[in-house]
Amino acid sequence: MEIIDSEKTLYRVGEVSHLIDVDPYVLRYWEKMFPQLKPKKDENGQRVYTQSDIEIIQRIKYLLYEERYTIAGAKRKLNNESDDKTKKYDGELMIVLHDIKQILDEISKILNK
């Protein structure tokens, strides 16, 4: 697989098709099947993919072609991975909010003296 240009931010369907080595119609089909894959459209209505979209496409291709998942199985796997990331994020967020609450409590005590 080719290396993606680190300075480029948006890619057209033909470029992504070439980079990932799948036909454009496959990418369009995956967009319908995987809710995680939602490329934007430019002012001309053409699909433009971000680096994040390309990473999702690479993961989908790996699950389907290498791991031999069905579409439904790959969809479940991606959903589970997404849920795991959300749980981790929620846990980290709770720690930060707890720390903020402690700081605010300390400030309140200082102001009430």
C-alpha positions as MATLAB code, in Angstrom:
seq = 'MEIIDSEKTLYRVGEVSHLIDVDPYVLRYWEKMFPQLKPKKDENGQRVYTQSDIEIIQRIKYLLYEERYTIAGAKRKLNNESDDKTKKYDGELMIVLHDIKQILDEISKILNK';
ca = [
       0.000    0.000    0.000;
       1.172    3.504   -0.753;
       2.055    5.991    1.930;
      -0.560    8.682    2.409;
       0.627   12.280    2.015;
       0.782   13.613    5.585;
       0.155   17.203    4.444;
      -2.945   16.410    2.422;
      -6.217   16.496    4.368;
      -8.891   15.484    1.845;
      -8.873   12.714   -0.755;
     -11.247   12.013   -3.616;
     -12.831    8.600   -4.127;
     -10.414    7.716   -6.955;
      -7.389    8.493   -4.810;
      -8.700    6.450   -1.896;
      -9.630    3.617   -4.229;
      -6.062    3.568   -5.537;
      -4.492    3.859   -2.058;
      -6.600    1.101   -0.509;
      -6.659   -1.034   -3.669;
     -10.423   -1.468   -3.946;
     -12.750   -0.271   -6.678;
     -14.694    2.963   -6.120;
     -18.007    1.075   -6.188;
     -16.765   -0.975   -3.209;
     -16.151    2.226   -1.239;
     -19.628    3.478   -2.118;
     -21.134    0.150   -1.014;
     -19.209    0.225    2.270;
     -20.579    3.735    2.923;
     -24.076    2.264    2.799;
     -23.200   -0.720    4.988;
     -20.991    0.873    7.664;
     -22.419    3.873    9.533;
     -18.909    4.768   10.763;
     -17.940    5.657    7.198;
     -19.469    9.001    6.259;
     -17.285   10.978    3.843;
     -18.221   14.585    3.273;
     -19.057   16.001   -0.130;
     -17.299   18.969   -1.657;
     -18.944   21.940   -3.347;
     -19.302   19.847   -6.524;
     -20.998   16.991   -4.698;
     -17.991   14.681   -4.964;
     -17.003   12.502   -2.018;
     -13.976   13.656   -0.065;
     -12.373   11.411    2.522;
     -10.389   12.471    5.569;
      -7.493   10.586    7.116;
      -9.965    9.255    9.685;
     -12.224    7.934    6.902;
      -9.236    6.214    5.297;
      -8.324    4.542    8.594;
     -11.883    3.213    8.895;
     -11.734    1.951    5.300;
      -8.438    0.202    6.003;
      -9.974   -1.444    9.082;
     -13.050   -2.541    7.104;
     -10.886   -3.984    4.350;
      -8.753   -5.841    6.882;
     -11.796   -7.317    8.633;
     -13.437   -8.392    5.378;
     -10.452   -9.520    3.319;
      -7.913  -10.706    5.893;
     -10.016  -11.789    8.868;
     -12.778  -13.049    6.540;
     -15.621  -11.421    8.482;
     -19.012  -11.089    6.831;
     -20.386   -7.568    6.388;
     -22.617   -8.110    9.442;
     -19.713   -9.479   11.490;
     -17.407   -6.623   10.510;
     -20.165   -4.146   11.368;
     -20.535   -5.696   14.849;
     -16.766   -5.718   15.348;
     -16.471   -2.024   14.438;
     -19.394   -1.157   16.712;
     -17.776   -3.033   19.610;
     -14.455   -1.282   19.002;
     -16.254    2.052   18.928;
     -18.079    1.222   22.181;
     -14.775    0.292   23.843;
     -13.235    3.625   22.817;
     -16.289    5.478   24.128;
     -16.125    3.675   27.472;
     -12.421    4.519   27.789;
     -13.121    8.155   26.890;
     -16.023    8.322   29.373;
     -13.789    6.953   32.142;
     -11.061    9.498   31.410;
     -13.648   12.268   31.293;
     -15.031   11.268   34.704;
     -11.533   11.470   36.217;
     -11.019   14.959   34.780;
     -14.450   16.115   35.996;
     -13.731   14.743   39.469;
     -10.430   16.673   39.559;
     -12.207   19.857   38.434;
     -14.833   19.416   41.146;
     -12.117   19.077   43.792;
     -10.408   22.240   42.567;
     -13.716   24.147   42.570;
     -14.456   22.917   46.110;
     -11.043   24.191   47.244;
     -11.643   27.562   45.568;
     -15.062   27.786   47.204;
     -13.535   27.123   50.643;
     -10.941   29.831   50.069;
     -13.571   32.356   48.958;
     -15.845   31.574   51.910;
     -13.109   32.312   54.499;
];
